[in-house]
Amino acid sequence: MKALPAWILSLLMLLIACPDLMAQRDEEEPDVRDMTTRERIFVGGSLGLQFGTVTSIIIAPQVGYRFTNRISAGVGGTYQYLNDRQFGRNFSTSIYGGSVFARYLVIPQAFVHGEYERLSLSSVRFEPGSERQRIWEDNYFLGPGYRRRLGANSYFNLMLLYNFTQSQVYYERYIFRFSIDVGL
């Protein structure tokens, strides 16, 4: 029997651990037309940690703006330290770059997320005497998301994004991402 992909197992464990995650919320959101420019801005992002044969530390801050109650967009930055000790090698690098994203709320709890990301990374060459060069990689993501209100103007987001690019940074086409948005 074939094992389930890690992102499916993670999602199932999360849904089992948080049974009220999919419950509808009756809380009314304020109309953004009644908000000041500052109140429409949100900050947040995500963090990622993985330790073991492959060690990865990711910091991805973002800032966004709510144009309407359904449409928001923003920019983000990414820094990742990567150390790969697989197959008897010891390869470490820093990956950094930025992104632009847009979200459309389908219903108050669900949205569609689209993102363009550009990352700088070291090319992987393991021949003796070869130099590593920095290259740029473009990634295009699209997928559904679920958000849960944490407070008056903050949300916890779960996203399942599909990467349309053959990537050296992301090993899988499907990316499972968590993030937090906090209004100013």
C-alpha positions in Angstrom: 0.0 0.0 0.0 1.4 3.4 -1.0 1.9 6.0 1.9 -0.1 9.2 1.9 1.8 12.4 1.0 3.0 14.3 4.1 0.7 17.3 3.3 -2.4 15.1 3.4 -1.4 13.5 6.7 -0.7 17.0 8.1 -4.1 18.3 7.0 -5.9 15.3 8.4 -4.1 15.5 11.8 -5.0 19.2 12.0 -8.6 18.6 11.2 -8.8 15.9 13.8 -7.1 18.0 16.4 -9.3 21.0 15.8 -12.8 19.8 15.2 -14.3 23.3 15.3 -11.9 24.5 12.6 -14.5 24.1 9.8 -17.4 25.5 11.9 -19.1 28.6 10.5 -18.6 31.8 12.4 -21.4 34.4 12.6 -19.1 37.3 13.5 -19.7 40.2 11.2 -16.6 41.8 9.6 -16.5 45.6 9.5 -16.8 47.1 6.0 -13.4 48.2 4.8 -14.9 51.3 3.3 -15.4 52.5 6.8 -11.8 51.8 7.8 -8.9 54.2 7.7 -5.9 53.4 5.4 -3.9 52.2 8.4 -6.7 49.9 9.5 -6.7 48.2 6.1 -3.1 47.3 6.4 -2.1 43.9 7.8 1.3 42.3 8.7 2.3 38.8 9.4 3.8 35.9 7.6 5.1 32.5 8.5 8.0 30.7 10.1 9.3 27.2 9.3 11.7 24.9 11.1 13.0 21.5 10.1 15.9 19.7 11.8 17.6 16.5 10.9 19.6 15.3 7.8 18.1 18.3 6.0 17.9 21.4 8.3 15.8 24.3 7.1 15.0 27.5 8.9 12.5 29.8 7.0 11.4 33.4 7.9 8.8 34.9 5.6 7.3 38.2 6.7 4.6 39.9 4.7 2.6 43.1 4.6 -0.8 43.4 2.8 -3.6 45.8 2.1 -7.4 45.1 2.1 -8.8 46.8 -1.0 -12.4 45.5 -0.3 -13.9 43.0 2.1 -13.1 40.3 -0.5 -9.9 41.4 -2.2 -6.5 41.8 -0.5 -2.9 41.9 -1.9 0.6 42.4 -0.6 4.3 41.8 -0.7 6.5 39.4 1.2 10.1 38.6 1.8 11.7 35.2 2.3 14.9 34.0 3.9 15.8 30.4 4.2 18.9 28.7 5.7 19.3 25.2 4.2 21.8 22.5 5.3 21.6 19.2 3.4 23.7 16.3 4.7 22.1 13.6 2.6 24.2 11.1 0.6 27.4 11.9 2.5 27.6 15.5 1.3 27.4 18.7 3.4 25.8 21.4 1.4 24.6 24.7 3.0 23.2 27.8 1.5 21.1 30.9 2.1 18.0 31.3 -0.1 16.4 34.7 -0.2 13.9 36.7 -2.2 10.5 38.3 -2.4 7.0 37.8 -3.5 3.7 39.5 -4.4 0.4 37.9 -3.6 -3.4 38.4 -3.9 -6.3 36.8 -2.2 -10.0 36.6 -3.0 -12.5 35.7 -0.2 -15.0 33.3 -1.7 -16.9 33.0 1.7 -15.8 34.6 5.0 -13.7 31.5 5.9 -12.3 30.5 2.5 -10.2 32.2 -0.1 -8.2 31.7 -3.2 -4.5 32.7 -3.0 -2.2 33.5 -5.9 1.4 34.3 -5.5 4.5 35.1 -7.6 7.9 34.4 -5.8 11.4 35.1 -7.0 14.3 33.5 -5.0 18.0 33.7 -5.2 19.8 30.4 -4.4 23.2 28.7 -5.0 23.3 26.3 -7.9 24.0 22.8 -6.8 27.3 21.4 -8.3 29.1 18.6 -6.6 32.0 18.1 -9.0 35.4 18.7 -7.3 36.7 22.2 -8.0 33.5 23.5 -9.3 32.2 26.9 -8.1 28.7 27.5 -6.9 26.9 30.3 -8.6 23.8 32.2 -7.5 20.8 31.7 -9.7 17.3 33.1 -9.7 14.2 30.9 -9.5 10.6 32.0 -10.2 7.7 30.2 -8.6 4.0 30.6 -9.4 1.5 29.4 -6.7 -2.3 29.1 -6.8 -4.6 27.4 -4.4 -7.4 27.4 -1.8 -7.1 28.7 1.7 -9.0 28.6 4.9 -8.8 31.4 7.5 -9.9 31.4 11.1 -10.4 34.6 13.1 -8.0 34.8 16.1 -9.1 38.3 17.3 -10.8 41.5 16.2 -8.5 42.0 13.2 -6.2 38.9 13.0 -6.4 35.5 11.3 -4.7 32.2 11.1 -4.5 31.0 7.5 -4.1 27.5 6.1 -3.3 27.2 2.4 -2.7 24.3 0.0 -0.9 25.8 -3.0 0.1 24.3 -6.2 3.5 25.4 -7.7 3.3 25.6 -11.4 7.1 25.8 -11.7 9.7 23.0 -11.7 11.5 24.1 -8.6 14.9 23.5 -7.1 13.8 24.9 -3.7 10.4 23.1 -3.3 10.7 19.3 -3.7 6.9 18.9 -4.2 4.4 20.6 -6.4 1.9 21.0 -3.6 2.9 23.3 -0.8 1.1 23.3 2.5 1.5 26.7 4.2 0.4 28.2 7.5 0.5 32.0 8.1 -0.9 34.7 10.4 -2.3 38.1 9.4 -2.6 40.8 12.1 -4.3 44.1 11.3 -2.6 47.4 12.4 
